[in-house]
């Protein structure tokens, strides 16, 4: 992958409201969408393809069809080398109980999420699942603003990530939250080899699907 993931730390890096992104290995695009539909809690969801759309086009499509783009969960999905990525739009905040089932049958699923406009406020989060196991989970500010200030997960994976974060200077109460966000993203980008093609996500039409209530 190219372009890394540190660009996600910029304000409204993908869309108003924040971002929810999955980077996966071991899944193709169709299977990833199917598993995401199954992971939404509440009413059963059915994937409905919308063709290839930019992010702005997808938001406009949701507004035209539902009156508000926050009425349904939608996703743009594509492949970049060995990775398949998904970018969520619409009503994604709090709609997924856990992404662990998405990683079944040996898949690797890295979930990055930031409810940027949540008034609580909620810090950005990183979670890594493999074969339905939580491997790594932490608040990207690495502070006590929202629960634990450490890294949870697999006893081999999580401590290694925490050592790298502390070597990068986190936590640091004097550091602005956006800088802590960017530093954490840079650490996991390098450690796990993660990247998200910014130019394609922001400017190119990609296959889009709405996870419509059945």
ABEGO torsion letter per residue (X at the ends): XBGEAAAAABBGAABBGEBBBBBBBGBBAAAAAAAAAAABBEBBBBBBBAEBBBAAAAAAAAAAAAGBAAABBBBBBBBBEABBBBBBBEBABGABABAAAAABGGBBBBBBBBBAABAOBBBBBBBBBBGGBBABBBBAAGBAABEBABBBEBAAAAAAAAAAAAAAGOBBAABBAAAAAAAAAAAAAAAAGBBBBAAAAAABBBBBBBBBBX
